[in-house]
Amino acid sequence: MPTSSLNPHLPFGENKNAEWYGKDIISVKQFKREDLEYIFGVAHEMRGMVERIGTFDLLKGKILANLFYEPSTRTSSSFTAAMERLGGSVIPINEVKYSSVSKGESLPDTVRTLECYADVIVLRHPETGSAAIAAKAARKPVINAGDGVGEHPTQALLDTFTIFEELGAGQVDGMTVTMLGDLKYGRTVHSLARLLSLFKVKINYVSPDILKMPKEVMDEVAVKGIPQAEFGSLEKVLPETDVLYVTRVQKERFEDPADYEKVKGAYVIDPIVMKAAKKDMIVMHPLPRVGEISVDFDDDPRAAYFRQMEYGLYVRMALLAMVLGKA
Ligand code: CP
């Protein structure tokens, strides 16, 4: 996109004919490769604008309802920061027990309420499919900020943008991406595997037996002709890995706590393990971490997980501008 379209000194009109105007963002299945190139172009511009002027009025007068039924630090605060960096404002509902949800209000009624006051709704909910239900009820755009063990599409977009920015767009094709940890319940890896299947990558899955990548996701990726392989240990695949995507074993998703005890701490990334990895690869993590990456590795230039959070701000700025007809 032309740089001038984000110039804060130009008058901004809503472009109701823009491709993404008024659209919901529910699943990565919505995106084609050219959409990613467009989103990452806008996100790159947003990065430049934040670095140059910090805050600007692209979404002045617009309101975001940030509706979180599950805990969040990054997604919730980066959407808030994104809206405020663009000159808009936010209705934060980070603890639904203090809202009318605690009186039994349904999700469709809650989003119908919020869209009376806001222009866009960001939703995190513990049930898979909840974002689609909310989007069906709402006239305004709904953005899925994580629906149970289903999807986390904006995380997958920021993860892929991180790979583009850190390793170079031209290098995504041909890369080997290794996903490690809880691949069964990890919605971030479900979305990322699907999104990366738009590129010519090879994907390795390393997990305990009880936390393997769901067959449904692997089948969808296989249809795109992407080579995939499953492993129980990292040793064999680490030397060929360009992107190591580490995930937390999520205690809160286990029905039987004994199963969690069996697999927690199954993998720990530390400077000794990382001696076997390439010098020009990156380690990513959606965070929070609870010990699967040692803090001793944080100062290694390959540790991209803190930079990854910042890329999320620019991608979420781009998405808000797009669905509100300003990009
Ligand atoms: N990555 C991520 O979704 O983090 P939060 O749970 O803190 O939002």
Boltz pocket constraint, residues with backbone or C-beta under 6 A from the ligand:
constraints:
  - pocket:
      binder: B
      contacts: [[A, 71], [A, 72], [A, 73], [A, 74], [A, 75], [A, 76], [A, 145], [A, 146], [A, 155], [A, 286], [A, 287], [A, 288]]
      max_distance: 6.0
